Structures are given as C-alpha cells and as structure tokens.
Amino acid sequence: MGKKIKRLSLWFRRKSNIPLFLIGGAVIVLLFLNDDISLSLNMKYQKEINRLNREIAQCKDSAEYYKGKREALLNENNDLEHIAREQYNMQRPSEDVFIIKE
C-alpha cells in the first residue's frame, strides 16, 4: 500500500504543476472573499445598476408625457380652461358648479 501511495505522489508531482494550482486557488479565494472585488458585491452592484436604469427610463417616459401636456396647455387656451374647471372647481361668474363625490 505504501508503494502505491509513493508512486501516485511521484506521478502527481511530475504530471502536475503545483505552484500553478496554488496560484489558481489563491485567485479563486480572493475573488470570493475579497470585499473590493468579490463576485457577490459585483452582482449586487449590477442589480442596483439595472434597477436605476429602469427607474431612469420610467422617469424619461414621465417627463415626456408631462412635457407634451405642458406644450398642449401653452398652445391652446381651451385646454387650460377645461383643466382649471375640472380639477380646481373654478367657474365663470355666471355659472353654478355642482360637485358630485362618489
């Protein structure tokens, strides 16, 4: 049994490059345990980047919607009057306003 272990050990030392395995193992350990370059931290940051990009896209859509509404209000007085009457319950002096709450 001792000869088999010696032969296996000798074969392993001849056929493998132990320093390469040690360096490779150290790199893998550093990737998982080092806080500055850890894979889990990088994945967390990537998720946050994706979430922020979605939020930016949503805000751009909202900004375009409100920009269009603003342009419509500036160009047409009828729309401005319509919004003032409906949302702020404004009226002309000769009108009566009835507010219906559901």
MODELLER restraints for C-alpha pairs under 7 A, 6 or more apart:
rsr = mdl.restraints
at = mdl.atoms
rsr.add(forms.Gaussian(group=physical.xy_distance, feature=features.Distance(at['CA:31:A'], at['CA:37:A']), mean=6.24, stdev=0.5))
rsr.add(forms.Gaussian(group=physical.xy_distance, feature=features.Distance(at['CA:31:A'], at['CA:38:A']), mean=5.02, stdev=0.5))
rsr.add(forms.Gaussian(group=physical.xy_distance, feature=features.Distance(at['CA:31:A'], at['CA:39:A']), mean=6.31, stdev=0.5))
rsr.add(forms.Gaussian(group=physical.xy_distance, feature=features.Distance(at['CA:32:A'], at['CA:38:A']), mean=5.06, stdev=0.5))
rsr.add(forms.Gaussian(group=physical.xy_distance, feature=features.Distance(at['CA:32:A'], at['CA:39:A']), mean=6.01, stdev=0.5))
rsr.add(forms.Gaussian(group=physical.xy_distance, feature=features.Distance(at['CA:73:A'], at['CA:79:A']), mean=5.97, stdev=0.5))
rsr.add(forms.Gaussian(group=physical.xy_distance, feature=features.Distance(at['CA:73:A'], at['CA:80:A']), mean=5.52, stdev=0.5))
rsr.add(forms.Gaussian(group=physical.xy_distance, feature=features.Distance(at['CA:84:A'], at['CA:90:A']), mean=6.01, stdev=0.5))
rsr.add(forms.Gaussian(group=physical.xy_distance, feature=features.Distance(at['CA:85:A'], at['CA:91:A']), mean=6.18, stdev=0.5))
rsr.add(forms.Gaussian(group=physical.xy_distance, feature=features.Distance(at['CA:91:A'], at['CA:97:A']), mean=6.77, stdev=0.5))
